[in-house]
Amino acid sequence: MKPFDAEDAEDPLDLFHIWMTEAAGTEPNDPEAVALATSTPDGHPSVRMVLMKRLDQRGFSFYTNAESQKGTELLANPHAAMCFHWKTQRRQVRVVGPVTELSPGDADQYFHSRGRLSQIGALASQQSRPLASRAELEARTAALVEQYPGEVPRPPYWRGFVLAPQRIEFWQDGPSRLHDRIVFTRTDGHWTKIRLYP
């Protein structure tokens, strides 16, 4: 079993980068996939998988249709939780914090870094709304391919968000269910950490 390096870590973001790099070498698909939990203002939760696209000092960034369920919940109640699970590493990381919207320029830059058909797909999808058939989606996509032979415009509802971590828990599987857990909590810009019972 790997040594539990969270024990000695000073900065949880630095440690997260190490764990992500290790997961990228062993996970067969999308090591940056993360369960994102949002909730309505009155506390009804919802969770789904998204792709975390960047981690910097602002936090964990991802992009979505702001008119989708997750988008409307984030705009109405800008707090979220994430859980990364890397089965091959027998590790998970849980993150909690407030969410803010990234700038339109940031969203433009990332949108235009995507493949052309992914851009078309974002424009074609009225995410989370009822769809009569697969054929309707394919027809809508084909029409947009013809409509935009050059640059595809970023739809105004396709936006970026960043979760600023206030709490990060590193979990590593242990023998006999004696797992290792270290939680980092940020207060006034400084991280403190404690070990938890499994």
N, C-alpha and C positions, 0 to 999 in steps of 0.2 A: 504494500500500500504506500502511496505517496506520503511524504512528510507533510504535516499540516502547516503550510507556510503562512497562513493567516495569523498564526501565533506571533510571528516576529514582524509582520508588516506594519509600516507606519502610515502609509497612504492607501486607502482601499481602491482608489482609481488605478493606481499603479499595479496593485495586485490583480485587479480585474483584467487589465490588459494582458498580464502574464497568463491568467487562466484562459482567457479567450484565445490567445495564441496557441496554447497547448490543446484546447478543444478543436481548433481549426485543423490541427494535424491528425485528429482521430475521428471526428464526427463525419459520418458519410454525407450528410446534407445540412446546410444552413446552420453553422454553429452560432450565428448571430440571431437565430430565431428565439423569440421571447414571448412568454404569456403576459399580456398586458391587461390588467384589471382596471376598469373604470366603474363609476356608479352615477346614478341620477342624483340630483340635489336632495331627494328624500331617502337616499341610501339603498336603492335597488342595484345590486352589483351585476356586472357583465364582464366576461373574460374571453379573449381570443388571442391567437398567435399573430405576431407582427414581426418584421425584421428591424432590428436596431441597426441604424445606418452609420452612426458616429458616436464616439464617446470623447468628449473633451472636458475642459474645466467647467463648462456650463452644465454638462450632464449627458444623459442618454437621449439621442435624437432619433426620431422616426417620422415617417410621412404617411398621410392618409387623406381620404376624402372627408372634409370637415362637415359634410352633410350626412355622413354615415352615422350609425348608432354611436360608435366610439367618438367620432368627431363632435357630435352634438352633446354628448355627455361631458367631454373634456372642456368644451366651451362653457357649459352650464355649471360644472363642478370641477375646477382645474386641479384635481389631485388624482394620483394614480399609483399603482403598484406593478412591479415587474417580477417575473421569476424566470431565470435562465436555468435550464436543466440539461446537463451534458452527460448522457447515460454512459458513454464510453469512458468518461473520466470519473464517474460516480460522484459527481459534484453538482451543487446548485448554488445560485446566488439570487437573493431576494433584495429588491430595491423599492423604497417608498419615498415619495416626495411630491412637491407641487409641480404642476406642469404649466409651461408658458408656450405661446406660439412663436415660432421662428419668423424672421423677417421675410417679406415677399421675395427679396433678392436671394436669400438663402434657398427658398423653395424653388425659384426659377433655376438657380444653378444646379441643384440636385435633379430637378425634373429633366433638364436638358442633358444630363449626364447618363440618363437611362437609355436603353435601346428604343428605337423608333416604335416598335410594336407595343412596347410597354407604355410608352407615352400615349399611343392611340387607345390602348386598353383603359388607361385612366380617364381619358376623355369620353370613352364609350360607356363606362359603367356608372349607373346611378346607384351607387353602392348602398346596400341594405334595403332598397325599395323593391316591391314586387316585380317580377319578370315573367312574362307570359310563357316564353319558351327560349330554349337555347338558340333556335333559329333567329329569333328577334335580336338577340345580342350579336350574333354573327353578322346579320344584315346591317346593324347599326355600325359595327366595326368596319365592315367593307365600305360603307358609305363615307366614313371619316377618312379612310385611307385615300379615297379618291378626292375628297374635299381638301385634304392637306398633303399635296405631293412633296412639299418642302418641309420647313420647320413646323412642328406641331406646337400650338400655343398651350401654355399651362392653363388649365381651367382654374378660375378664381377660387373654387372650392377645394382644390388640391393643395394642401398646406403641410408645413412641418411643425412639429412640436418637440419640446425638450423637457425631460423629467429631471429636475434638479435633486439629486439624492440627498435626503436627510438621514436615511438609515440604510445601511447595506449589511446584509448577513451573508457570510460565506459558510457553506455547509459541505462537509466531506463525509462520505460513507465510512462507517467504522465496523469492526467485527462485533457480532452479538448485539447489534443495534446500538452500540456505544459510539454514536456519531460525534464528529467534531463540529462545533458551531462557534463562530466569532462574529459579534455584531459591532459595527462601527456606527456611531451616531455623531452627527455634525451639529455643533452649537457655537454660535458666534464665529463661524468660519474655521473652527478647529474640530478635529476628529478625536473622539475617545472610543475605546473599545472594551468590550467585556466578553468573557466566555459564558456560554449558556449550557445548561444541562441538555442532553439530546432529547 
